[in-house]
């Protein structure tokens, strides 16, 4: 019985981690998942993300983290090889 409970707790923790999002821009309440979604929809620069989500347009403290995530997202793109351009 205890073994089953431990497995269920582990599965719940994994599910909670998958659903959690981290706030990257507190000023505009933007999460890492929102940034990922914007990149998936075609955002390729901090300027694109600033226009769409408002990140980096208030205090600017999030800009470094946003750029880092943007590089990571674009680097993992299967279509562009990390250049940031979408295939034509």
DAWO-V808324 format. One record per pair of residues at least 12 apart in sequence whose C-alpha atoms are under 8 Angstrom apart, sorted by sequence separation. I is the first residue (numbers start at 1). J is the second residue. D is the distance in Angstrom with one decimal. If there is no record, write none. Layout:
# DAWO-V808324
I & J & D
I & J & D
This chain:
# DAWO-V808324
21 & 33 & 6.2
35 & 49 & 7.3
38 & 52 & 7.8
46 & 63 & 7.8
35 & 53 & 8.0
46 & 66 & 7.3
46 & 67 & 6.4
45 & 67 & 8.0
30 & 53 & 7.1
46 & 70 & 7.7
28 & 53 & 7.7
30 & 55 & 7.1
45 & 70 & 7.3
28 & 54 & 6.4
44 & 70 & 7.4
28 & 55 & 6.7
25 & 55 & 5.9
44 & 74 & 7.4
25 & 56 & 7.4
27 & 58 & 6.7
35 & 66 & 7.9
39 & 70 & 7.4
27 & 59 & 7.5
36 & 70 & 8.0
39 & 73 & 7.1
35 & 70 & 7.8
39 & 74 & 7.6
25 & 61 & 7.9
25 & 62 & 5.4
32 & 69 & 7.8
36 & 73 & 7.0
24 & 62 & 6.1
44 & 84 & 5.6
24 & 65 & 7.0
44 & 85 & 7.2
24 & 66 & 7.0
42 & 86 & 7.4
